[in-house]
Amino acid sequence: MEMQIFDFATIANATNNFSSNNKLGQGGFGHVYKGMLKEGKEIAVKRLSKDSGQGFDEFKNEVTLIVKLQHRNLVKLFGCCLKGDESMLIYEYLPNKSLDNFIFDKTRNKLLNWERRFHIIDGIARGLLYLHHDSRLRIIHRDLKASNILLDNDMNPKISDFGLARMFGGDQIEDKTRRVVGTYGYMSPEYVFYGRFSMKSDVFSFGVLILEQRPEDRPKMSSVLLMLGGESTLPQPNQPGYFIEKDQLPSATVADCRSRKQSTSSNEVTITMLDAR
């Protein structure tokens, strides 16, 4: 693969021997450190933990996929480092870290006026459009969330962390897995309950405009961009669903749901009881 292989000594020196002062964050993969190469280039080093739940398979998956992808709204991979049981990915360093550091912080979120928020939303949408339609490979990210959106100096968003991503064939629109991985709250219902994932799974995670539980009601990312740009008329919202998939319930159950809705909604206001999952 066309990528640079770094030796361990170079990365250890760049991160001051993986000093805690250089630590940027951590996740299921392991720890991320800031580093400075001798030529003055700043880098982010993603170091696979020996106790990682994701493991080496996700490491290989991320290297295999992201090295073939080039887009301004995707994080750039410079190379990797492999030595013994050490596995590291070397990325561009993004000074504003991840989006969750802004939107979940009471002080920093004040820096996100609507213009900046729209800029970030638009960039994420363009990155997803590239993954789903415009890249040589059709990629489903499967773990899109605020902590996986990195921000550069100008607050340009870059989608990161492709350890759980999957590649689709040109005519493939859906796949199924027995091992459901990702972050609860960001995963689409059809993925959580039935292991089915597709481009619409990423659209659910995108979640800024689309709140329905039914995948056929979600637009493509190309349509989302037209909506954001005001070049498309927004569709009327649908009635909230009472169930995940209508074809997963017998007709009697569907009829019962409709009957209950009619009997309890004389003023056209419905109340849905929620149970913890």
Secondary structure, DSSP 4 states (H G I P E B T S, - for coil): --SEE--HHHHHHHTTTT-GGGEEEE-SSEEEEEEE-TTS-EEEEEEEPTT-SSHHHHHHHHHHHHTT---TTBPPEEEEEEETTEEEEEEE--TT-BTHHHHT-TTGGGG--HHHHHHHHHHHHHHHHIIIIISSSEEE-S---GGGEEE-TT--EEE---TT-EEE-TT--EEE-SS--S-TTTS-HHHHHH-EEEHHHHHHHH-SS---S-GGGSPPHHHHHHHHTT-SPPPPPPPPPSSS-GGGS-HHHHHHHHHHHHHH-TTS---------
